[in-house]
Amino acid sequence: MSGRADETPIGWIPAAGALDTAGTNVTPARLAEALRCDSREWLAALDDLGQFYGEFGPRLPQPITQALAATRRRLGG
């Protein structure tokens, strides 16, 4: 175990072998799937989030709008 992490478009995730899964039924394959960053899934979720944010109109703080746009760019959207 170590404190290693991998950077993804959505932030940092534990690197392979960084989490102690001893005593659990979590296989390395299941853990990898749980930590997977699928750009298509995330872009779809960001579309939903963008629609929600749209309900706030000009009251939505600019940093939130900027963070949403930056995340979309990192995901290739």
N, CA, C and O atoms as a DFTB+ gen file, in Angstrom:
308 C
 N C O
     1  1       0.837      -1.189       0.000
     2  2       0.000       0.000       0.000
     3  2       0.870       1.235       0.000
     4  3       1.963       1.255       0.565
     5  1       0.354       2.273      -0.652
     6  2       1.073       3.540      -0.663
     7  2       0.065       4.658      -0.848
     8  3      -1.124       4.407      -1.049
     9  1       0.532       5.866      -0.781
    10  2      -0.327       7.015      -0.973
    11  2      -0.321       7.491      -2.411
    12  3      -0.584       8.663      -2.680
    13  1      -0.022       6.587      -3.342
    14  2       0.051       6.979      -4.744
    15  2      -1.342       7.219      -5.318
    16  3      -2.326       6.615      -4.891
    17  1      -1.393       8.115      -6.297
    18  2      -2.660       8.417      -6.958
    19  2      -2.393       8.712      -8.423
    20  3      -1.289       9.103      -8.803
    21  1      -3.416       8.519      -9.235
    22  2      -3.348       8.819     -10.661
    23  2      -4.280       9.984     -10.950
    24  3      -5.397      10.044     -10.436
    25  1      -3.808      10.908     -11.778
    26  2      -4.636      12.045     -12.158
    27  2      -5.546      11.661     -13.320
    28  3      -5.109      11.032     -14.283
    29  1      -6.810      12.045     -13.218
    30  2      -7.791      11.824     -14.282
    31  2      -8.426      13.177     -14.606
    32  3      -8.196      14.150     -13.887
    33  1      -9.215      13.254     -15.670
    34  2      -9.889      14.516     -15.985
    35  2     -10.824      15.011     -14.883
    36  3     -11.165      16.193     -14.849
    37  1     -11.240      14.122     -13.984
    38  2     -12.158      14.530     -12.918
    39  2     -11.462      14.681     -11.569
    40  3     -12.111      14.980     -10.567
    41  1     -10.169      14.481     -11.538
    42  2      -9.413      14.622     -10.294
    43  2      -8.520      13.423     -10.059
    44  3      -8.268      12.637     -10.972
    45  1      -8.046      13.284      -8.842
    46  2      -7.105      12.228      -8.481
    47  2      -7.846      11.011      -7.944
    48  3      -8.804      11.137      -7.181
    49  1      -7.382       9.817      -8.359
    50  2      -7.946       8.567      -7.856
    51  2      -6.803       7.708      -7.333
    52  3      -5.664       7.864      -7.772
    53  1      -7.090       6.805      -6.400
    54  2      -6.031       5.940      -5.887
    55  2      -5.396       5.122      -7.016
    56  3      -6.098       4.587      -7.874
    57  1      -4.071       5.032      -7.005
    58  2      -3.363       4.221      -7.994
    59  2      -3.565       2.743      -7.685
    60  3      -3.938       2.372      -6.572
    61  1      -3.314       1.913      -8.678
    62  2      -3.417       0.473      -8.485
    63  2      -2.525       0.063      -7.314
    64  3      -1.351       0.429      -7.265
    65  1      -3.077      -0.687      -6.387
    66  2      -2.333      -1.153      -5.227
    67  2      -2.267      -0.170      -4.074
    68  3      -1.693      -0.483      -3.032
    69  1      -2.846       1.019      -4.240
    70  2      -2.765       2.037      -3.195
    71  2      -3.805       1.837      -2.090
    72  3      -3.646       2.361      -0.988
    73  1      -4.854       1.091      -2.377
    74  2      -5.893       0.854      -1.373
    75  2      -5.760      -0.549      -0.795
    76  3      -5.525      -1.515      -1.522
    77  1      -5.910      -0.645       0.499
    78  2      -5.877      -1.947       1.164
    79  2      -7.274      -2.543       1.113
    80  3      -8.189      -2.064       1.783
    81  1      -7.430      -3.574       0.324
    82  2      -8.731      -4.224       0.208
    83  2      -8.748      -5.572       0.930
    84  3      -9.658      -6.378       0.736
    85  1      -7.744      -5.806       1.756
    86  2      -7.682      -7.063       2.514
    87  2      -8.931      -7.190       3.383
    88  3      -9.377      -6.222       4.000
    89  1      -9.475      -8.383       3.418
    90  2     -10.664      -8.629       4.233
    91  2     -11.959      -8.239       3.547
    92  3     -13.028      -8.314       4.153
    93  1     -11.879      -7.823       2.294
    94  2     -13.084      -7.480       1.530
    95  2     -13.215      -8.445       0.365
    96  3     -12.303      -9.223       0.086
    97  1     -14.335      -8.392      -0.304
    98  2     -14.497      -9.207      -1.505
    99  2     -14.291      -8.370      -2.755
   100  3     -14.816      -8.699      -3.818
   101  1     -13.530      -7.292      -2.634
   102  2     -13.257      -6.404      -3.760
   103  2     -12.009      -6.909      -4.487
   104  3     -10.897      -6.858      -3.962
   105  1     -12.223      -7.390      -5.692
   106  2     -11.099      -7.858      -6.503
   107  2     -10.438      -6.653      -7.172
   108  3     -11.057      -5.596      -7.283
   109  1      -9.210      -6.797      -7.611
   110  2      -8.571      -5.691      -8.348
   111  2      -9.383      -5.255      -9.561
   112  3      -9.444      -4.065      -9.872
   113  1     -10.009      -6.211     -10.249
   114  2     -10.820      -5.859     -11.419
   115  2     -12.049      -5.041     -11.025
   116  3     -12.392      -4.075     -11.706
   117  1     -12.712      -5.419      -9.935
   118  2     -13.888      -4.665      -9.470
   119  2     -13.502      -3.264      -9.016
   120  3     -14.216      -2.296      -9.277
   121  1     -12.375      -3.168      -8.339
   122  2     -11.905      -1.859      -7.889
   123  2     -11.564      -0.971      -9.080
   124  3     -11.912       0.209      -9.103
   125  1     -10.880      -1.545     -10.070
   126  2     -10.542      -0.775     -11.272
   127  2     -11.803      -0.266     -11.962
   128  3     -11.839       0.869     -12.436
   129  1     -12.836      -1.104     -12.020
   130  2     -14.093      -0.686     -12.649
   131  2     -14.763       0.434     -11.843
   132  3     -15.309       1.374     -12.420
   133  1     -14.719       0.330     -10.537
   134  2     -15.327       1.363      -9.687
   135  2     -14.612       2.705      -9.825
   136  3     -15.241       3.757      -9.709
   137  1     -13.326       2.677     -10.065
   138  2     -12.535       3.905     -10.156
   139  2     -12.359       4.403     -11.584
   140  3     -11.730       5.437     -11.812
   141  1     -12.909       3.678     -12.536
   142  2     -12.757       4.022     -13.948
   143  2     -13.375       5.390     -14.252
   144  3     -14.436       5.732     -13.729
   145  1     -12.713       6.148     -15.086
   146  2     -13.218       7.456     -15.517
   147  2     -13.592       7.351     -16.989
   148  3     -12.732       7.460     -17.862
   149  1     -14.877       7.138     -17.262
   150  2     -15.372       7.023     -18.628
   151  2     -15.825       8.403     -19.096
   152  3     -16.803       8.951     -18.588
   153  1     -15.109       8.955     -20.063
   154  2     -15.406      10.318     -20.528
   155  2     -16.833      10.467     -21.017
   156  3     -17.478      11.478     -20.739
   157  1     -17.339       9.475     -21.742
   158  2     -18.717       9.576     -22.257
   159  2     -19.730       9.648     -21.127
   160  3     -20.664      10.449     -21.173
   161  1     -19.546       8.810     -20.111
   162  2     -20.468       8.835     -18.969
   163  2     -20.392      10.181     -18.253
   164  3     -21.416      10.768     -17.904
   165  1     -19.174      10.659     -18.040
   166  2     -19.013      11.928     -17.339
   167  2     -19.573      13.093     -18.145
   168  3     -20.197      13.990     -17.578
   169  1     -19.359      13.091     -19.461
   170  2     -19.905      14.182     -20.275
   171  2     -21.425      14.187     -20.241
   172  3     -22.037      15.254     -20.208
   173  1     -22.043      13.013     -20.248
   174  2     -23.505      12.936     -20.141
   175  2     -23.965      13.481     -18.788
   176  3     -24.950      14.214     -18.711
   177  1     -23.251      13.121     -17.731
   178  2     -23.607      13.627     -16.398
   179  2     -23.419      15.137     -16.330
   180  3     -24.214      15.836     -15.703
   181  1     -22.371      15.641     -16.973
   182  2     -22.145      17.085     -16.973
   183  2     -23.226      17.817     -17.767
   184  3     -23.581      18.947     -17.430
   185  1     -23.746      17.190     -18.807
   186  2     -24.873      17.788     -19.543
   187  2     -26.077      17.945     -18.615
   188  3     -26.727      18.990     -18.598
   189  1     -26.365      16.898     -17.848
   190  2     -27.474      16.968     -16.884
   191  2     -27.212      18.057     -15.854
   192  3     -28.110      18.828     -15.515
   193  1     -25.999      18.118     -15.366
   194  2     -25.648      19.129     -14.377
   195  2     -25.770      20.529     -14.968
   196  3     -26.239      21.451     -14.302
   197  1     -25.347      20.685     -16.218
   198  2     -25.466      21.980     -16.895
   199  2     -26.919      22.417     -17.025
   200  3     -27.227      23.601     -16.888
   201  1     -27.812      21.468     -17.288
   202  2     -29.237      21.803     -17.366
   203  2     -29.743      22.268     -16.008
   204  3     -30.499      23.235     -15.918
   205  1     -29.325      21.580     -14.958
   206  2     -29.718      21.985     -13.610
   207  2     -29.188      23.382     -13.293
   208  3     -29.922      24.240     -12.803
   209  1     -27.923      23.594     -13.577
   210  2     -27.329      24.912     -13.328
   211  2     -28.043      26.002     -14.114
   212  3     -28.152      27.137     -13.650
   213  1     -28.530      25.659     -15.310
   214  2     -29.230      26.636     -16.136
   215  2     -30.458      27.206     -15.455
   216  3     -30.881      28.320     -15.765
   217  1     -31.031      26.456     -14.534
   218  2     -32.210      26.933     -13.810
   219  2     -31.889      28.144     -12.929
   220  3     -32.792      28.891     -12.551
   221  1     -30.625      28.338     -12.607
   222  2     -30.233      29.456     -11.755
   223  2     -29.997      30.733     -12.548
   224  3     -29.921      31.822     -11.978
   225  1     -29.883      30.595     -13.864
   226  2     -29.678      31.760     -14.708
   227  2     -28.458      32.566     -14.279
   228  3     -27.428      31.996     -13.918
   229  1     -28.572      33.890     -14.318
   230  2     -27.418      34.739     -14.000
   231  2     -27.028      34.720     -12.513
   232  3     -25.998      35.279     -12.138
   233  1     -27.845      34.080     -11.670
   234  2     -27.509      34.007     -10.238
   235  2     -26.430      32.969      -9.958
   236  3     -25.825      32.979      -8.886
   237  1     -26.180      32.060     -10.926
   238  2     -25.175      31.016     -10.719
   239  2     -23.792      31.655     -10.641
   240  3     -23.396      32.372     -11.560
   241  1     -23.060      31.413      -9.577
   242  2     -21.722      31.994      -9.451
   243  2     -20.818      31.592     -10.618
   244  3     -20.797      30.433     -11.035
   245  1     -20.087      32.552     -11.127
   246  2     -19.204      32.337     -12.276
   247  2     -18.194      31.209     -12.054
   248  3     -17.933      30.455     -12.992
   249  1     -17.610      31.056     -10.856
   250  2     -16.662      29.947     -10.665
   251  2     -17.272      28.570     -10.928
   252  3     -16.566      27.660     -11.364
   253  1     -18.571      28.404     -10.669
   254  2     -19.225      27.126     -10.941
   255  2     -19.320      26.911     -12.443
   256  3     -19.044      25.816     -12.933
   257  1     -19.705      27.936     -13.168
   258  2     -19.773      27.859     -14.627
   259  2     -18.401      27.545     -15.205
   260  3     -18.277      26.718     -16.109
   261  1     -17.385      28.197     -14.690
   262  2     -16.021      27.978     -15.178
   263  2     -15.543      26.565     -14.872
   264  3     -14.896      25.941     -15.713
   265  1     -15.847      26.052     -13.692
   266  2     -15.432      24.696     -13.325
   267  2     -16.113      23.664     -14.225
   268  3     -15.479      22.696     -14.643
   269  1     -17.383      23.860     -14.521
   270  2     -18.106      22.950     -15.398
   271  2     -17.479      22.948     -16.791
   272  3     -17.266      21.886     -17.375
   273  1     -17.188      24.123     -17.320
   274  2     -16.578      24.221     -18.649
   275  2     -15.180      23.603     -18.667
   276  3     -14.821      22.925     -19.630
   277  1     -14.399      23.825     -17.630
   278  2     -13.042      23.263     -17.556
   279  2     -13.081      21.746     -17.485
   280  3     -12.260      21.074     -18.110
   281  1     -14.020      21.204     -16.735
   282  2     -14.137      19.751     -16.651
   283  2     -14.539      19.172     -17.990
   284  3     -14.013      18.137     -18.398
   285  1     -15.460      19.817     -18.679
   286  2     -15.860      19.354     -20.021
   287  2     -14.647      19.336     -20.957
   288  3     -14.451      18.375     -21.701
   289  1     -13.830      20.403     -20.921
   290  2     -12.644      20.462     -21.778
   291  2     -11.676      19.316     -21.466
   292  3     -11.151      18.680     -22.380
   293  1     -11.441      19.054     -20.169
   294  2     -10.520      17.989     -19.791
   295  2     -11.016      16.621     -20.261
   296  3     -10.219      15.721     -20.527
   297  1     -12.338      16.473     -20.360
   298  2     -12.918      15.208     -20.806
   299  2     -13.029      15.127     -22.326
   300  3     -13.463      14.111     -22.870
   301  1     -12.638      16.195     -23.003
   302  2     -12.682      16.196     -24.460
   303  2     -14.017      16.619     -25.044
   304  3     -14.290      16.386     -26.222
   305  1     -14.838      17.235     -24.225
   306  2     -16.173      17.658     -24.678
   307  2     -16.251      19.104     -25.028
   308  3     -17.313      19.587     -25.422
